Amino acid sequence: MRPDAVARRYARALFALAEEQGTLDPVGASLAATARLLENPEVARVLTGPLARERKQELLRDIGASAGAPPALRDFLQLLAERDRLRRLSAIQAVFDELVDRRRGRTRATMRSAAPLPPDALAELTRVFGALTGKQVIAEVRVEPELLAGVIVEVEGRVYDGSLRTQLGKLRHQMASGS
């Protein structure tokens, strides 16, 4: 899912402010905590519904305080509420994280495997994809037994599929087409 232009614009503004103030890490952590909180349907319904402006601002101040949010993020949340953009907080957070990763020379990779990856295999995959991208790789590992064996790695918009399921599918196609 690609974040929309609005989410990108807000994330870039927050990133620039946090970078200028030297608060990238605290803003990022508080932004993630707040976005997770807003994923709760009941909380989201209250904050994005027809609640009095003053009450909404009060709730957002409480949320910001509980998340340990720096002042810049607390003001940012108020701005999002005023402009009816709180629904986009998860997308804004995703773009913010991308910007932080880019600034720090990191990239994120999703590694899906049929069974949990042994630490040495994960380290080797991370090393190989780090060399391929020229960046530090932060891996998110997901176990998907339906892959049967092997690994599928998604990094920087590319998919590297070494799963047994895919290999069997290719073999089945070749046999059916007679090639």
Rosetta blueprint (number, residue, H / E / L):
1 M L
2 R L
3 P L
4 D L
5 A H
6 V H
7 A H
8 R H
9 R H
10 Y H
11 A H
12 R H
13 A H
14 L H
15 F H
16 A H
17 L H
18 A H
19 E H
20 E H
21 Q H
22 G L
23 T L
24 L H
25 D H
26 P H
27 V H
28 G H
29 A H
30 S H
31 L H
32 A H
33 A H
34 T H
35 A H
36 R H
37 L H
38 L H
39 E L
40 N L
41 P H
42 E H
43 V H
44 A H
45 R H
46 V H
47 L H
48 T H
49 G L
50 P L
51 L L
52 A L
53 R H
54 E H
55 R H
56 K H
57 Q H
58 E H
59 L H
60 L H
61 R H
62 D H
63 I H
64 G H
65 A H
66 S H
67 A L
68 G L
69 A L
70 P L
71 P H
72 A H
73 L H
74 R H
75 D H
76 F H
77 L H
78 Q H
79 L H
80 L H
81 A H
82 E H
83 R L
84 D L
85 R L
86 L H
87 R H
88 R H
89 L H
90 S H
91 A H
92 I H
93 Q H
94 A H
95 V H
96 F H
97 D H
98 E H
99 L H
100 V H
101 D H
102 R H
103 R H
104 R L
105 G L
106 R E
107 T E
108 R E
109 A E
110 T E
111 M E
112 R E
113 S E
114 A L
115 A L
116 P L
117 L L
118 P L
119 P H
120 D H
121 A H
122 L H
123 A H
124 E H
125 L H
126 T H
127 R H
128 V H
129 F H
130 G H
131 A H
132 L H
133 T H
134 G L
135 K L
136 Q E
137 V E
138 I E
139 A E
140 E E
141 V E
142 R E
143 V E
144 E L
145 P H
146 E H
147 L H
148 L L
149 A L
150 G L
151 V E
152 I E
153 V E
154 E E
155 V E
156 E L
157 G L
158 R E
159 V E
160 Y E
161 D E
162 G L
163 S L
164 L H
165 R H
166 T H
167 Q H
168 L H
169 G H
170 K H
171 L H
172 R H
173 H H
174 Q H
175 M H
176 A H
177 S H
178 G L
179 S L
